[in-house]
Amino acid sequence: MTYLAARTRRAVLALTMRLHAGVTEATRRPDRGDISVTTVIIWVAAITGAVLIAGTIGVVIAKYNGQLNGL
């Protein structure tokens, strides 16, 4: 149990230090090149399209699975 507590403490300390460094860097350089709304919209549309295509292929394969066995 002591080993787990020590590892957890180290992980929390490392995470806290990393977060503090990030906040310090963001304060030092406020213009850090935030991602634009257009880019987010394009990524969401691309991922949605890919999921829809994969889903459609899965439905077609499931529907015609018996007929595809003879090929």
C-alpha positions as a printed NumPy array, in Angstrom:
array([[  0.   ,   0.   ,   0.   ],
       [  2.886,   2.354,   0.763],
       [  4.34 ,   1.704,  -2.686],
       [  1.03 ,   2.619,  -4.33 ],
       [  0.769,   5.798,  -2.257],
       [  4.315,   6.811,  -3.194],
       [  3.673,   6.217,  -6.908],
       [  0.403,   8.132,  -6.748],
       [  2.116,  11.042,  -4.983],
       [  4.848,  11.118,  -7.637],
       [  2.3  ,  11.042, -10.443],
       [  0.282,  13.86 ,  -8.903],
       [  3.441,  15.894,  -8.316],
       [  4.586,  15.372, -11.915],
       [  1.165,  16.312, -13.259],
       [  1.066,  19.423, -11.061],
       [  4.523,  20.493, -12.221],
       [  3.564,  19.916, -15.868],
       [  0.369,  21.935, -15.461],
       [  2.258,  24.745, -13.727],
       [  4.825,  24.832, -16.55 ],
       [  2.05 ,  25.   , -19.129],
       [  0.291,  27.844, -17.35 ],
       [  3.576,  29.712, -17.   ],
       [  4.298,  29.285, -20.712],
       [  0.777,  30.395, -21.671],
       [  1.183,  33.491, -19.49 ],
       [  4.544,  34.269, -21.051],
       [  3.306,  33.771, -24.648],
       [ -0.409,  34.536, -24.823],
       [ -0.569,  34.118, -28.619],
       [ -0.001,  30.38 , -28.95 ],
       [ -1.779,  29.8  , -32.27 ],
       [ -5.201,  28.574, -31.216],
       [ -6.967,  26.321, -33.676],
       [ -9.61 ,  28.052, -35.764],
       [-13.31 ,  27.202, -35.773],
       [-13.14 ,  26.377, -39.483],
       [-10.485,  23.743, -38.87 ],
       [-12.59 ,  22.141, -36.15 ],
       [-15.639,  22.063, -38.443],
       [-13.624,  20.453, -41.238],
       [-12.201,  17.785, -38.886],
       [-15.618,  16.976, -37.426],
       [-17.113,  16.689, -40.921],
       [-14.267,  14.439, -42.093],
       [-14.542,  12.127, -39.089],
       [-18.34 ,  11.991, -39.363],
       [-18.08 ,  11.149, -43.06 ],
       [-15.567,   8.401, -42.387],
       [-17.769,   6.875, -39.68 ],
       [-20.823,   7.001, -41.959],
       [-18.945,   5.33 , -44.82 ],
       [-17.577,   2.607, -42.535],
       [-21.043,   2.056, -41.069],
       [-22.603,   1.799, -44.511],
       [-20.002,  -0.727, -45.623],
       [-20.629,  -2.737, -42.465],
       [-24.396,  -2.748, -43.036],
       [-24.023,  -3.801, -46.682],
       [-21.612,  -6.592, -45.788],
       [-23.923,  -7.808, -43.017],
       [-26.92 ,  -7.734, -45.354],
       [-25.291,  -9.576, -48.251],
       [-23.005, -11.831, -46.209],
       [-24.749, -15.016, -47.329],
       [-24.496, -14.095, -51.005],
       [-20.832, -13.122, -50.712],
       [-19.814, -16.546, -49.425],
       [-20.056, -18.124, -52.891],
       [-17.678, -15.696, -54.588]])
